[in-house]
Amino acid sequence: MRTLLPLVLALLGLVAAVAPGCGNKADDAKVLTFSAIPGEEDTKLTEKFTKFGKYLGDKLGIEVKYRAASDYGASVKMFEKGEIQLAWFGGLTGVQARHKVKGAKAIAQGAEDPNYFSYFIANADAGITPSESRDSFPKGLEGKSFTFGSPRSTSGRLMPEHFIRTMGGKAPKDLFGSEPQFSNKHNLTAKWVESGKVQVGALSYKTYDKMVKKGQLDPKKAMVIWKTPYYADYNFTAHPKLEEMFGAGFIKKLQDAILAYDERDVLDDGFQRSKLIAAKNADFAKIKDLAQQLGFLD
């Protein structure tokens, strides 16, 4: 019996050591992980959204972690797999994510998002006269070199292509005489046009205005030649898995916490929004229809 005692004590010690680890693994399954489509300053975005995550965690009494996405498509893929359960999507990526995950809900958006728009900008040497109204597609774009932003961007691809086709009367390739390029980021679109790498580009008005305000872009070299018609854009989309993780009614609690957020530095530099307001899937019905028409839904 005495010879068995050390073995028994050792086994008890092993069980005690393993048990906390098992508990931690279970706890890890209840971490709300969220992400956002990449911005022009990814390091700063991570800093701001990590701060936002701490706010949500404190408000809801749970652990919240921010996970950066390498590109627009990666954010949708992570949401589809359930690796993130909340995401700050663009209009198109939000529609794509909700299409892939049944029961996913748009729960918040920026106050500016119901009336978002794109800028078409041109290098000053391209000789393009700015359009006088949103209803008048700019003239003189034929044969110019052109860049979109990300292939999955609402303001840098989907809506600009829609307006090129419907108001310009041609597919982008036919209007510009060659396949458009993709800068993959709004700020790069602006810099490419400013430098003359391309003559014309389309991007989020928010990014352009922010860059000009900070002295990062010369508006005389990269001129705004058109403000597009309005459309709906960015949104927070919640995964239905959240109700399984934290109980029925959690998504409403999450929405309330998001709408109550008022830290000015994160709203200004992270979200680039004056405040966050409620959203629902129906707000992006037009984006979904256009995405389906242009083959961008999957």
C-alpha positions as CSV (number, residue, x, y, z in Angstrom):
1,M,0.0,0.0,0.0
2,R,2.9,2.3,0.9
3,T,4.4,1.7,-2.5
4,L,1.2,2.7,-4.2
5,L,0.8,6.0,-2.3
6,P,3.4,8.0,-4.3
7,L,1.8,6.8,-7.5
8,V,-1.7,7.8,-6.4
9,L,-0.5,11.2,-5.2
10,A,1.2,11.7,-8.6
11,L,-1.9,10.8,-10.5
12,L,-4.0,13.2,-8.4
13,G,-1.5,16.0,-9.1
14,L,-1.7,15.3,-12.8
15,V,-5.5,15.5,-12.8
16,A,-5.3,18.8,-10.9
17,A,-2.8,20.2,-13.4
18,V,-4.9,19.1,-16.4
19,A,-8.3,20.2,-15.1
20,P,-7.5,24.0,-15.2
21,G,-6.3,23.6,-18.8
22,C,-9.6,22.0,-19.8
23,G,-11.4,24.9,-18.2
24,N,-9.4,27.4,-20.1
25,K,-10.1,25.7,-23.4
26,A,-13.8,25.8,-22.6
27,D,-13.5,29.5,-21.7
28,D,-11.7,30.2,-25.0
29,A,-14.8,28.9,-26.9
30,K,-16.7,31.9,-25.4
31,V,-14.4,34.6,-26.6
32,L,-16.1,37.0,-29.0
33,T,-13.7,37.6,-31.8
34,F,-14.3,40.4,-34.3
35,S,-12.6,41.8,-37.3
36,A,-12.8,44.5,-39.9
37,I,-12.0,44.9,-43.6
38,P,-8.5,46.4,-43.9
39,G,-8.1,50.2,-44.0
40,E,-5.3,52.4,-45.3
41,E,-3.5,52.3,-41.9
42,D,-3.7,48.8,-40.7
43,T,-1.5,49.2,-37.6
44,K,-3.6,52.2,-36.4
45,L,-6.8,50.3,-37.2
46,T,-5.7,47.4,-35.0
47,E,-4.9,49.8,-32.2
48,K,-8.3,51.5,-32.4
49,F,-10.3,48.4,-32.8
50,T,-8.5,46.7,-29.9
51,K,-9.6,49.6,-27.8
52,F,-13.1,49.2,-29.1
53,G,-13.0,45.5,-28.2
54,K,-12.0,46.3,-24.7
55,Y,-15.0,48.6,-24.4
56,L,-17.4,45.8,-25.7
57,G,-15.8,43.3,-23.2
58,D,-16.2,45.6,-20.3
59,K,-19.8,46.6,-21.3
60,L,-21.0,43.0,-21.9
61,G,-18.9,41.3,-19.2
62,I,-17.1,38.9,-21.7
63,E,-13.8,38.5,-23.3
64,V,-13.5,40.3,-26.7
65,K,-10.6,40.0,-29.1
66,Y,-9.8,41.8,-32.3
67,R,-8.3,39.8,-35.2
68,A,-6.9,41.7,-38.2
69,A,-7.9,40.5,-41.7
70,S,-5.3,40.4,-44.5
71,D,-7.8,41.5,-47.1
72,Y,-11.5,41.9,-47.8
73,G,-11.9,38.3,-48.9
74,A,-10.2,37.0,-45.8
75,S,-12.6,38.8,-43.5
76,V,-15.6,37.1,-45.3
77,K,-13.9,33.7,-45.1
78,M,-13.2,34.0,-41.4
79,F,-16.9,35.0,-40.8
80,E,-18.1,32.1,-42.9
81,K,-16.0,29.6,-40.9
82,G,-17.2,31.1,-37.6
83,E,-13.6,32.2,-36.7
84,I,-15.0,35.7,-36.1
85,Q,-18.5,36.3,-34.9
86,L,-18.7,40.1,-35.6
87,A,-17.2,42.1,-38.4
88,W,-17.1,45.7,-39.6
89,F,-17.8,45.0,-43.2
90,G,-18.3,47.2,-46.3
91,G,-21.6,47.0,-48.0
92,L,-20.5,44.3,-50.4
93,T,-18.5,42.2,-48.0
94,G,-21.4,42.4,-45.5
95,V,-23.8,41.1,-48.2
96,Q,-21.4,38.4,-49.2
97,A,-21.0,37.3,-45.5
98,R,-24.7,37.2,-44.8
99,H,-25.3,35.3,-48.1
100,K,-22.9,32.6,-46.9
101,V,-24.0,32.5,-43.3
102,K,-27.8,32.1,-42.9
103,G,-29.2,34.0,-40.0
104,A,-26.3,36.6,-39.9
105,K,-27.6,40.1,-39.2
106,A,-26.5,43.6,-39.9
107,I,-26.9,45.3,-36.6
108,A,-25.1,48.7,-36.8
109,Q,-23.7,51.2,-39.3
110,G,-22.2,54.6,-39.3
111,A,-24.5,57.6,-39.4
112,E,-23.0,58.4,-42.8
113,D,-23.5,55.0,-44.3
114,P,-27.1,55.2,-45.5
115,N,-25.9,58.0,-47.8
116,Y,-22.3,57.0,-48.7
117,F,-20.7,57.8,-52.0
118,S,-17.5,57.4,-54.0
119,Y,-15.2,59.9,-55.6
120,F,-13.9,59.5,-59.1
121,I,-10.5,61.3,-59.2
122,A,-8.1,62.2,-62.0
123,N,-4.5,63.3,-62.4
124,A,-4.4,67.0,-63.2
125,D,-2.5,66.2,-66.4
126,A,-5.3,64.0,-67.7
127,G,-7.2,67.1,-68.8
128,I,-10.6,65.9,-67.5
129,T,-13.2,68.6,-66.6
130,P,-15.1,67.8,-63.3
131,S,-18.7,66.9,-63.6
132,E,-21.2,69.4,-62.3
133,S,-23.7,67.1,-60.6
134,R,-24.1,63.6,-59.2
135,D,-26.5,62.8,-62.1
136,S,-24.0,63.6,-64.8
137,F,-21.3,61.0,-65.5
138,P,-17.9,62.7,-66.2
139,K,-16.9,63.1,-69.8
140,G,-13.5,62.4,-71.3
141,L,-12.7,59.1,-69.5
142,E,-12.5,57.1,-72.8
143,G,-9.1,55.5,-73.2
144,K,-7.7,56.7,-69.8
145,S,-5.8,54.3,-67.5
146,F,-8.0,53.5,-64.5
147,T,-7.9,51.7,-61.2
148,F,-10.5,50.4,-58.8
149,G,-9.5,49.7,-55.1
150,S,-10.1,46.2,-53.8
151,P,-12.1,43.8,-56.0
152,R,-14.5,43.4,-53.1
153,S,-14.8,47.0,-52.1
154,T,-18.3,48.7,-52.3
155,S,-17.0,52.3,-52.8
156,G,-13.9,51.3,-54.6
157,R,-15.3,48.7,-57.0
158,L,-18.9,47.5,-56.9
159,M,-20.7,50.9,-57.1
160,P,-18.1,52.6,-59.4
161,E,-18.5,49.7,-61.8
162,H,-22.3,49.9,-61.5
163,F,-22.2,53.6,-62.4
164,I,-19.7,53.1,-65.2
165,R,-22.0,50.6,-66.8
166,T,-25.3,52.3,-66.2
167,M,-24.4,56.0,-66.5
168,G,-21.3,55.7,-68.6
169,G,-23.0,53.2,-70.9
170,K,-20.1,50.7,-71.2
171,A,-18.3,48.0,-69.4
172,P,-15.1,49.3,-67.7
173,K,-12.9,47.5,-70.2
174,D,-14.7,49.0,-73.2
175,L,-14.8,52.5,-71.7
176,F,-11.1,52.6,-70.8
177,G,-9.8,50.5,-73.7
178,S,-8.1,48.0,-71.4
179,E,-8.8,46.0,-68.2
180,P,-8.9,48.3,-65.1
181,Q,-6.2,47.8,-62.5
182,F,-6.8,47.1,-58.8
183,S,-4.8,49.1,-56.2
184,N,-6.4,47.0,-53.4
185,K,-6.6,50.0,-51.0
186,H,-8.3,53.4,-51.2
187,N,-5.3,55.3,-50.2
188,L,-3.2,53.6,-52.9
189,T,-5.8,54.5,-55.5
190,A,-5.3,58.1,-54.4
191,K,-1.5,58.0,-54.5
192,W,-1.5,56.2,-57.8
193,V,-3.6,59.0,-59.4
194,E,-1.6,61.7,-57.7
195,S,1.7,60.2,-59.1
196,G,0.3,59.7,-62.6
197,K,0.7,55.9,-62.4
198,V,-2.9,55.8,-63.5
199,Q,-4.9,58.7,-64.8
200,V,-8.2,58.0,-63.1
201,G,-9.4,56.1,-60.1
202,A,-12.5,55.5,-57.9
203,L,-12.4,55.4,-54.1
204,S,-14.2,56.1,-50.8
205,Y,-14.8,59.8,-50.3
206,K,-13.9,59.4,-46.6
207,T,-10.4,58.2,-47.4
208,Y,-9.8,61.0,-49.9
209,D,-11.0,63.7,-47.6
210,K,-9.0,62.4,-44.7
211,M,-5.8,62.2,-46.7
212,V,-6.3,65.8,-47.9
213,K,-7.0,67.0,-44.4
214,K,-3.8,65.4,-43.1
215,G,-1.7,66.7,-45.9
216,Q,-1.1,63.2,-47.3
217,L,-2.6,64.0,-50.7
218,D,-2.4,67.1,-53.0
219,P,-6.0,67.7,-54.3
220,K,-4.6,69.8,-57.1
221,K,-2.7,66.8,-58.5
222,A,-5.4,64.2,-57.7
223,M,-8.6,66.1,-58.5
224,V,-12.1,65.1,-57.6
225,I,-13.9,64.9,-61.0
226,W,-17.2,63.3,-59.8
227,K,-19.2,62.6,-56.7
228,T,-21.3,59.6,-57.4
229,P,-25.0,59.1,-56.4
230,Y,-25.6,57.9,-52.8
231,Y,-25.8,54.2,-51.7
232,A,-25.6,52.2,-48.4
233,D,-22.2,51.0,-47.3
234,Y,-20.3,49.9,-44.1
235,N,-22.0,47.9,-41.3
236,F,-21.4,45.7,-38.3
237,T,-22.7,42.1,-39.1
238,A,-23.3,39.6,-36.3
239,H,-22.9,35.8,-36.6
240,P,-25.9,33.7,-35.4
241,K,-23.3,31.6,-33.5
242,L,-23.2,34.4,-30.9
243,E,-26.6,33.3,-29.5
244,E,-25.3,29.8,-29.0
245,M,-22.1,31.1,-27.3
246,F,-23.7,33.7,-25.0
247,G,-27.4,32.9,-24.8
248,A,-30.6,34.0,-26.5
249,G,-30.9,37.8,-26.8
250,F,-27.2,38.4,-26.8
251,I,-27.1,40.0,-30.3
252,K,-29.5,42.6,-29.1
253,K,-27.3,43.3,-26.1
254,L,-24.3,43.6,-28.4
255,Q,-26.2,46.0,-30.7
256,D,-27.1,48.2,-27.8
257,A,-23.5,48.3,-26.6
258,I,-22.3,49.2,-30.1
259,L,-24.9,52.0,-30.5
260,A,-23.9,53.5,-27.1
261,Y,-20.2,53.8,-28.1
262,D,-19.0,57.4,-28.0
263,E,-15.2,57.5,-27.8
264,R,-14.3,60.2,-30.2
265,D,-10.8,59.2,-31.2
266,V,-11.9,55.7,-32.3
267,L,-15.0,56.9,-34.1
268,D,-12.9,59.5,-35.9
269,D,-9.8,57.5,-36.8
270,G,-11.0,53.9,-36.6
271,F,-14.5,54.0,-38.0
272,Q,-14.3,57.5,-39.6
273,R,-17.9,58.0,-38.5
274,S,-19.6,60.7,-36.4
275,K,-21.6,58.0,-34.6
276,L,-23.0,54.5,-34.9
277,I,-26.7,53.8,-35.6
278,A,-28.9,50.8,-36.0
279,A,-28.9,48.7,-39.2
280,K,-30.8,45.8,-40.6
281,N,-30.3,43.5,-43.6
282,A,-32.9,45.2,-45.7
283,D,-30.9,48.4,-45.6
284,F,-28.5,46.7,-48.1
285,A,-31.0,45.1,-50.4
286,K,-29.9,47.3,-53.3
287,I,-26.2,46.3,-52.8
288,K,-27.2,42.6,-52.7
289,D,-29.2,43.0,-56.0
290,L,-26.3,44.7,-57.7
291,A,-23.8,42.2,-56.4
292,Q,-25.9,39.4,-57.8
293,Q,-26.3,41.1,-61.2
294,L,-22.5,41.7,-61.5
295,G,-21.5,38.3,-60.2
296,F,-20.0,39.6,-57.0
297,L,-22.1,37.7,-54.6
298,D,-20.0,34.5,-54.2
